[in-house]
Amino acid sequence: MKLPRRGFLHLTAGAVMMPAVLRIAKAQAYPARPVHIIVGFPPGGAADIVARVMAQWLSERLGQPFIIENRPGAGTNVATETVLKAAPDGHTLLFATVSNAINTSLYDKLPFDFIRDIAPVASVDRLTYVMVANPAVPAKTISELIAYAKANPGKLNIAAAAIGSGTHLSGELFKAMAGVNLVNVPYTGSQLAFADLFAGQVHVMFDALTSSVEHITAGKLRALGVTTAKRSERLPDIPTIGETVPGYEASGWLGIVAPRNTPTEIIGKLHGEVSAALADPKIKARLADLGGEPLLLSSADFGKLIAEETDKWGKVIRGAGIKLN
């Protein structure tokens, strides 16, 4: 029996449209169960704090728990590999940081290609780094620190909370541009580095303003300068390092990525909710209080930022001869 031409065309059009309809239906049903956001750092750091702010927002908006899982190790590579091996269905996400861009050049071999294997979802926060010093250090400004370091080469040491981290490389960039010799003291986390910094065992450190601001306001540490191109609203009296070292600029960023091939409808749904969070006055105030600022980019532009940061920090790593295996 022959189908009428009109009926045949309707069936054909329906078959063509069915995959799109199914994708939309899946996105509308998302999330169907708890969502796990994997953070590659221990609890208490900048990424962990901001991830929990976003997880609470998404849980309330999307009706399923968004659960933070801290999986530190190998400079965030453990967390990254976990996510990239997960099903691309939006239920396992990575809270990405500048470390993910850095690791591409820092490690000789990785079991993944970060840029190739992710689907950028949403940028969240631009992190300000700050150079802090033990109050006993005889320098109250960046220019005084540079002068002291040049007059006493090798006598000032600098804590690196994690080799290859954004804060560590911000310090390397500073040393190169300021022409100073600061001795690196590596740590496995910021809490251990803070303990020695408070005790005067190390002299200076670059850290995210998010996690150091309370120590600065309490007088436990002295802020010498922020790393961003403009002063921080959280500490408006603290100058930028670039005001003393022309051209110096560094900052961290935080965002959400998913495994490659995650449906675009799910990415769009998550991006929309994150964008709504970043426009919310309470969330904006919370990020500002933590020393950050909303970073509102399209998913595509977030991908471009990751690529640009990968190139920038690759040059710093090669220039300083840093390598991890």
HELIX and SHEET records of a PDB file:
HELIX    1   1 ARG A    5  ALA A   29  1                                  25    
HELIX    2   2 ALA A   46  LEU A   62  1                                  17    
HELIX    3   3 ALA A   74  THR A   76  5                                   3    
HELIX    4   4 ASN A   77  LEU A   84  1                                   8    
HELIX    5   5 VAL A   98  LEU A  106  1                                   9    
HELIX    6   6 PHE A  114  ASP A  117  1                                   4    
HELIX    7   7 ILE A  142  ALA A  151  1                                  10    
HELIX    8   8 GLY A  166  ALA A  178  1                                  13    
HELIX    9   9 SER A  190  ALA A  199  1                                  10    
HELIX   10  10 LEU A  209  THR A  217  1                                   9    
HELIX   11  11 ILE A  241  GLU A  243  5                                   3    
HELIX   12  12 THR A  264  ALA A  279  1                                  16    
HELIX   13  13 PRO A  281  ASP A  289  1                                   9    
HELIX   14  14 SER A  299  ALA A  320  1                                  22    
SHEET    1   A 6 PHE A  66  ASN A  70  0                                        
SHEET    2   A 6 VAL A  35  VAL A  39  1                                        
SHEET    3   A 6 THR A  92  THR A  97  1                                        
SHEET    4   A 6 GLY A 252  PRO A 259 -1                                        
SHEET    5   A 6 ILE A 118  LEU A 127 -1                                        
SHEET    6   A 6 GLY A 292  PRO A 294 -1                                        
SHEET    1   B 5 VAL A 183  PRO A 186  0                                        
SHEET    2   B 5 ASN A 157  ALA A 160  1                                        
SHEET    3   B 5 VAL A 204  ALA A 208  1                                        
SHEET    4   B 5 TYR A 129  ALA A 133 -1                                        
SHEET    5   B 5 ARG A 222  VAL A 226 -1                                        
END                                                                             
